[in-house]
Amino acid sequence: MATTYPSPWHAHALQRLASGPAEPLTPPARMEWTPHRAHGPGAELLGTELRGRRVLELGCGPGHNAAHLAHRTGARVTGIDLVGLQVRRARSHYGHVAGLSFTAAHALHYLQADQGPFDVIYSVFGAIGLVAPELLLPATVGCLAGLGLLVFAVPHPRRHGRSPGPGTYPHRDFLALPDRSRLPLVRWELAPSAWARHLRRAGFTHVTSQAIGNPGKGRWPTTLLITAYKL
Ligand SMILES: C[S@@+](CC[C@H](N)C(=O)[O-])C[C@H]1O[C@@H](n2cnc3c(N)ncnc32)[C@H](O)[C@@H]1O
């Protein structure tokens, strides 16, 4: 009989935790926006003075970036994740870091419950791109303070060399699990111009995007990084 999981992300967290208990960690020295360690921009994308600012991560996973921000910049950081097991893992790693908290929640439900305002909201291969943008982006703008900033990284839609279609429908993709099996999921694979349209419609302005690749490897960009403001 096939095993079923509430979500592929739950299966992912279960396998990660099975490989050993999550131990307390020192927060990383750098924030990572891409899968390529120490490549591309860092926390400076979120602003130069974050001390005391309220920052929210949507889909924080084990919490490495959230821990970096709270520890290194003095921001008050909340990381949320759909999967309770991930939140448990994040708390085991970084529960000792001041100014940092983790909550289990679906990003859309958390934002719609009006938990803000936040000065900065970000997502690194997290909930943005995995939830319908026409729902998630208006909820995000609603939780940002005036002049608030949204930054998110998603897998680049051209990472396999194909152009993203013109539509805004989600695509089938797979999540690779630690045991090398794959589970299906849906992902919004949008061109930068389509993200910009969604963001402007939701009430964001000053939308910019950049494509980042794997240094020295591969022809195609791997990461699409987008920045937008609520003015
Ligand atoms: C690829 S991991 C990225 C984790 C983290 N941002 C990082 O860079 O290490 C994606 C995370 O998003 C979470 N996630 C997926 N859908 C979500 C949703 N609707 N709301 C909140 N978190 C979600 C998953 O549980 C998973 O932990």
Ligand as a Chemical Component Dictionary entry (heavy atoms), coordinates in Angstrom:
data_LIG
# 
_chem_comp.id                   LIG 
_chem_comp.type                 NON-POLYMER 
_chem_comp.pdbx_formal_charge   0 
_chem_comp.three_letter_code    LIG 
# 
loop_
_chem_comp_atom.comp_id 
_chem_comp_atom.atom_id 
_chem_comp_atom.alt_atom_id 
_chem_comp_atom.type_symbol 
_chem_comp_atom.charge 
_chem_comp_atom.model_Cartn_x 
_chem_comp_atom.model_Cartn_y 
_chem_comp_atom.model_Cartn_z 
_chem_comp_atom.pdbx_ordinal 
LIG C1  C1  C 0  12.424 24.429 -0.359 1  
LIG S1  S1  S 1  11.939 24.694 1.325  2  
LIG C2  C2  C 0  12.776 26.237 1.628  3  
LIG C3  C3  C 0  13.028 26.466 3.079  4  
LIG C4  C4  C 0  13.805 27.732 3.440  5  
LIG N1  N1  N 0  13.177 28.938 2.928  6  
LIG C5  C5  C 0  15.237 27.643 2.977  7  
LIG O1  O1  O 0  15.638 28.454 2.127  8  
LIG O2  O2  O -1 15.957 26.780 3.478  9  
LIG C6  C6  C 0  10.229 25.199 1.156  10 
LIG C7  C7  C 0  9.523  25.338 2.491  11 
LIG O3  O3  O 0  8.278  25.995 2.260  12 
LIG C8  C8  C 0  7.309  25.397 3.086  13 
LIG N2  N2  N 0  5.975  25.659 2.514  14 
LIG C9  C9  C 0  5.437  25.124 1.394  15 
LIG N3  N3  N 0  4.212  25.616 1.186  16 
LIG C10 C10 C 0  3.947  26.478 2.204  17 
LIG C11 C11 C 0  2.834  27.280 2.561  18 
LIG N4  N4  N 0  1.721  27.285 1.823  19 
LIG N5  N5  N 0  2.905  28.029 3.684  20 
LIG C12 C12 C 0  4.030  28.019 4.456  21 
LIG N6  N6  N 0  5.117  27.271 4.170  22 
LIG C13 C13 C 0  5.084  26.515 3.056  23 
LIG C14 C14 C 0  7.673  23.925 3.109  24 
LIG O4  O4  O 0  7.133  23.216 4.195  25 
LIG C15 C15 C 0  9.205  23.989 3.148  26 
LIG O5  O5  O 0  9.701  23.948 4.458  27 
# 
loop_
_chem_comp_bond.comp_id 
_chem_comp_bond.atom_id_1 
_chem_comp_bond.atom_id_2 
_chem_comp_bond.value_order 
_chem_comp_bond.pdbx_ordinal 
LIG C1  S1  SING 1  
LIG S1  C2  SING 2  
LIG S1  C6  SING 3  
LIG C2  C3  SING 4  
LIG C3  C4  SING 5  
LIG C4  N1  SING 6  
LIG C4  C5  SING 7  
LIG C5  O1  DOUB 8  
LIG C5  O2  SING 9  
LIG C6  C7  SING 10 
LIG C7  O3  SING 11 
LIG C7  C15 SING 12 
LIG O3  C8  SING 13 
LIG C8  N2  SING 14 
LIG C8  C14 SING 15 
LIG N2  C9  SING 16 
LIG N2  C13 SING 17 
LIG C9  N3  DOUB 18 
LIG N3  C10 SING 19 
LIG C10 C11 SING 20 
LIG C10 C13 DOUB 21 
LIG C11 N4  SING 22 
LIG C11 N5  DOUB 23 
LIG N5  C12 SING 24 
LIG C12 N6  DOUB 25 
LIG N6  C13 SING 26 
LIG C14 O4  SING 27 
LIG C14 C15 SING 28 
LIG C15 O5  SING 29 
# 
